[in-house]
Amino acid sequence: MRSVTLTLIFIAQVAAQSTELYLYENEIWIGNPPHLEQITHDKAGKSSVTFSPAKNAVAYVEDCGNAAKSGCSPRLVFRDLKGNPLYSFLPLRHSDGRACLSVLQFDWIDTDRIGFSCHVSPSLSEYSVMSISKAASIAGYSGGPFEWSTDRKQLAYGGPVLHFSPPYAQSFYLCLGDRLLYPRVSSLKNCLSGGNPNKVELKGSTYFGIRDLSSDLLWRPDGSAIAFVERVYDWAAPEPSALSGGSEIERGHELVVVPLNGPAVRSSLRLEKRGYPTLTWTGPSTLEVREGAQKPRVFHVEPSGLSPR
């Protein structure tokens, strides 16, 4: 193995514990700065490098360039901490067993389960959960983004929408496994039953209250709630039956916290730019919202609502 001093190279940190992983020029390095050891030497493209939950093995996505042109698919590769190969899998989509041509996300969930998100369309991904011991897919979810709870027992994600559907049919909704978590709709409790559960109000040819996810999904550390930011807007369609055209009418952003058991609470949120703010739980009931280099805004979270601090 070759050693290198951290200060001599530019590296991207992937994970950090007592030992750290780094990816540099498509090779994986492991160790404690300033001294690292190179554990791969194949020059193959790599991404989503991660430790196993026990920190005794490494896994990553081995890319193969343009899959559509080359006819190959990415592979999920597993190695011990010395770089010796353990096993590898083709990531297969749970829905149809076809190879995933583009892996957007890779998670080593627990000792026996891995998860990966495959690109389907610009607004839709498919997340498959695979058993390592069985080398078989055991669950699948459509939508995105996908975020595991801190104990890795529950998967939250945005429900699926059709990319070329009209704006009112693309309104964001939140799923927890198969369960519809937000908004609470009595007629639709299962995210796998199809259809967008949002009831967007139509007056004349304008659709009111369309919601667009504008941040990552952030679990409360104790796993009891999920926080995110929504952009809310109306769509003035050319006519009620129109599928495109028209214009958007901005209504602003909202910070939303959805408990696993209980109603969602929200607060209006003024953003300087139309983009993704960063959310951080700084305490059990304290949520910080940061937009770029601006001073963070802090909200106190209670079952009755959100209040700025």
ABEGO torsion letter per residue (X at the ends): XBBBBAAABBBBBABBBABBBBBBGGBBBBEBOABBBBABAAGBBBBGBBBBAAGABBBBBBBAEBAAAAGBBBBBBBBBAAGBBABBBBBBBAAAGBBBABBABBBBABAABBBBBBBABAABBBBBBBBAAAGBBABBBBEOBBBBBAAGABBBBBBBBBAABBAAAABBBBBBEABBAOBBBAABABAAAEEBABBBBBBEABBBGBBBBABBBBBBAAGABBBBBBBBBBBBBABAABABEEBBBBAEBBBBBBBABEBBBBBBBBBABBBBBBBBBABAABBBBBBEABBBBBBBBBAAEBBBX
